[in-house]
């Protein structure tokens, strides 16, 4: 059950999930009830062509439909821009982004810019050094031309592109990269601190040389920023067969997660006791 005013948003969200999962027949049947000039209808048509085969054929329709959109769910806009980068390239996505950026707040502009950057990373031909250069070039242009403001998610996207470059980021450089992140404030307690780095790298700054890695002052969120990044690093260590480093990072992640869960539980108890005290006062 849901409120009538929320039905459209739920239907749109369900269609996005169906399109992402590749359930094209169900998505197409549900999507027939939608307005044909919405982004969701374009995504449904996009899913009919299969996950990889003729996706580029429907990208022209996606670009045409998305270019007319003024108001839509943020998830729909982000997913559409991500797909647009992977199918038609960065130029088309930036044209849509330039129009959307004028009519939305800073938080949504950052989310849409991150969708473009993530689509750039996930393009099948963008791997290795070219993939890292491509996402850094796209980031620089978004900041310089469109006033994009990076956040911690942007940092994770750039690091994701770096981890896909196995030759440039071997095990030793990944260790130095993690030391650099810990020194910049990423959690590794209670075992380590910015003064006692996990891998004791002699020069952590060398790991990010030439990358222009964004480090915004935004507070770190464990579930939104830290955990996804640490899981990517653990996988990268295993891929490079550095089992010792991977297991060390697994232990750090477990410790940090326990601390975060305890903190949230304590906050919940404090809120509950405060509400109970306020009830007694009334």
N, C-alpha and C positions, 0 to 999 in steps of 0.2 A: 504494500500500500504506500502511496505517496500523495503529496498535495498536487492538485491539478496544475498549478503554476510551475511545478518542478518536472512534470511529465516529459516535456520537450527535451530538457537537459538530460534526463535519464535515458531517453530513447537515443539521443545523440551519442551519449557515452557508450551505450550498449553496441551501437553500430561501429564505433571506433574499435572496441574490443574485438568484435567479430571480424572486422577487416584485418586487424593485426594478427589474429589467430588463423587466418586463412579460411574461415568458414564462409566462403563466398556465396554459396547458394542461399543460406539462411539470411545473410546480410542483404543480399539483393532483394529477397522477398519482403523483408522488413522495410528496406529502404524505399520501396515503391510508394509508401504512404507519405514520404517526405517531399518537401518542395524540391524540384529538380535543380534549382539554382543555389542550393546550399552546399557547403563544403562536405557534409556527410554524404550526400548523394554522389559527389565526385569520388569520395573514398570507396563507396560501394561499387561504383563502376570500375574503379581501379582494381578492386579485389577480384573482379570477374576474370581478369586477364591472367590470373595466377600470380604466384609470389615473385617469380623472377622473369618468366618467359618474355611476354610482350608488354612489360610495364611501361616502357617508354611511349607506346602508342597512346595510352590513356593519360600520360602526363600533360599533354597539351590541353585536354579537357580540364584536368586538375588546375592548371595554371590559369585558364580562362575563368573558371568558376571562382577560384580563390581571389582573383584580382577584383571581383565585384563585392566581396564580403566586407561588411563594415562591423558587424557584431556577430560573434560566435563564441562558443566555449573555448577557454584558453587551451584545453587539451586538444581540441579539434584543430585550432590554429597551429599549435606546436607540431602536432603529428603531420599536418599538411605541409608545413615548411620543411620538415625533415624529409618527407617523401619527395618533395619538389627538388631539393638539392640532389638527391640520389638519382633522380630521373632526368631532369632538365639542366641541372648544374647550378652553380652559385649565382650566376647573373640573374636568372629568372627569380630565384628565391629572394635576392636582394631588392628587386623591384617591388615585390609584394611587401617585403619587410619595411621598405621606405615609406609606403603608403600607410601600413598599419601602425608604424611608430608614431605617426602624427596624431593619431586618435586614441592612444592608450597610455596608461600610466607607466612610470619607470620600471616597476616590477614586472609587468607583462612584456615590456620591450626587452628586458634582460632575458626573460624566459624564451621569447621568440628568437632572440639572437643565439641563445644556447642551442635551440633546435636546429638552426642553420649550421652551427659549428659541429654539432653531433652528426648531422647528415653528411657534412664534409668528411668527417672521420670514417664513417661507415660506408662510403663509396667503395665499391669492390676494387677499383684500380688504385685507390689511395692507401698504400701501405708502405712501410719502411720510411726512408728519408723523405720521399716525395709527399707522403701523407702528413708527416709532421710539418714540413714546409707549407703545405697547403692550408692546414688549419691555422698556423701562425699568421700566414698572409691574410686569410679570411678574418681573423680576429683583429688584426691591425686595421684592415679596411673598415670593418664595422665600427671600431672605436673612432677612427679618424673622420669618416664620412657621415656616419649615421648617429654618432653620439652614444654608442653602446657602452654600458657600464658593466665590466666583468664582475662576477661573484664567485663564490667557492665552487659552484657547479662548473663554471667556466674553467677553473683550475683543473678539476677532475677530467674534463673533456680533453684539454691539452695533454695531460698526463696519459690519458688513454691512447692518444695518437702516438706518444713517445714509446709506450710499452709495446705497441705493434711493430716497432722498429727493432728487431732482435739484434741485428749487426751493430747498430749504433748504441744500443743499451744492453750491454752484456751484464752478467751477474755482478761484477765489481761496480759498474756504474749504477746499477739498481740499488746496491747497498748504500752507496754514497748518496743516492737520491733520497732514500728513506731517512738517512741521517740528516739531510738538509731539511726535510719536512718536519722532523722532530725538533730541530733547532728553530724552525719558524713557528712553532707553537702547536703542531699536531701531537695528540696525546700518545704517550708510551709509558705512562705511570702504571704501577708504582716501581717498575723495574728500572726505568731510565728517565732522564730529564734532559733539557737542552744542554746541560753541562756534562752529562754522561751519555754519550750517544750509543745506540745499540750496536753498531758495527765499527765504531771508533775510526771512521774514515778520516784520512789525513786532510782532505780538501773537499768537503761536501759541496762547495760552490761550483766545483768543476762539473758536477752532475747536470747542472742546468745551464751550462755555458752556451750562449747563443740562442736560448729558447725564449727569453722574455716571458718567463712563467708568471702569470698574474697572481699576486698574493693580496687580495683585497682585505680591508679591515673588518669585514663581516665576521660576526662570531661563528665559531664552528658548531655545527650540529652533528652529533654522533651518527644518527640514523640517516641523515640526508647527505652528509659530506664525508665523514670519516670512514664509516663501515664500507660503503661502496668502493672507496679508494683503496683501503687495505685489502679487500678481497681481490681487486685487480692486481695489486702487487703480489699477493700470495700466489695467484695463478701464474703471473709472469715468472716468479722464481721457480715454480714447478716446471714450467715450460723450458726454462734454461737449465733444468736439472740441478738447481741449487737447493737441495732438500733441507739443508741445515738452516739457511736463511728463511725458507718458507715456514718451517716449523717454529722458528723463533718469532716470526711475525704472527703466526696463528696464536701463540701464547700471549703476545702483546694484545692482540685483538680481543681475546677472551677476557683478559684482565680489565681492559678499558670498558668492555661491554658490561661486565659485572659492576664496575664502579658507576656507570651511567644508569643502570637499572636500579641500583640502590639509591642513587640520588633522586630518581623519579619517584620511587616508592616513598622516600622521606618527604618529598614535596606533596605527594598525595595525602599522606597522613597529616601533614601540617595543615593542608587545606581543609581536610575533614574535621580536625579538631577546632580550627578557626570557625568553620560554619556551625559546629555544635555550640561553641561558646556564644556566637552571635545569636543563635536560636534561644539560648537560655536568657540572654539579656533582653530579648524581645518579650 
